Amino acid sequence: FTRWAHLVLGIGMGIAPAGGYLAVTGRWSEPWWMLPALVAAVMTWGGGFDVLYALQDVDFDREQGLHSLPAAIGVRQAIQVARGLHAATVGLLAIVVSEAVGGSAAGWISYAGVVAVAALLTYEHTLVSEEDLRKLDAAFFTMNGVISIVFFTFILVDRFI
């Protein structure tokens, strides 16, 4: 019923790390905006890759009256929206990391994780074009799995140094 279902999926994914944080710490983040920024980072990441995944279903969505973003605005614009969402992801992760590491001497490792995410998302977007969706599975399944593991590893290493 809405072309923004991709972001609804993203927010559903985004509340997981916030819930994990709350379960482990038993309190809200300080500063207060850090958890919402983390939720927004995961929402834009998940929403962006779901927009890419929906590219393969444009014709079906239109025939069935489904309201995916690519069906509503076309493949070219949907790819641009996904790029914008992923750019927002990188910015939001940088904000969260900057607050999380604070004065940590090893904080550069977390920042390197954000740079790695930016590079991997950039690569993901080179796999998909309006003219060629053949590498969509690699962009969607493979790259997003790699991104999550790589970012987690950088953050984990930073925490233990």
Disulfide bonds with the S-S distance in Angstrom:
none
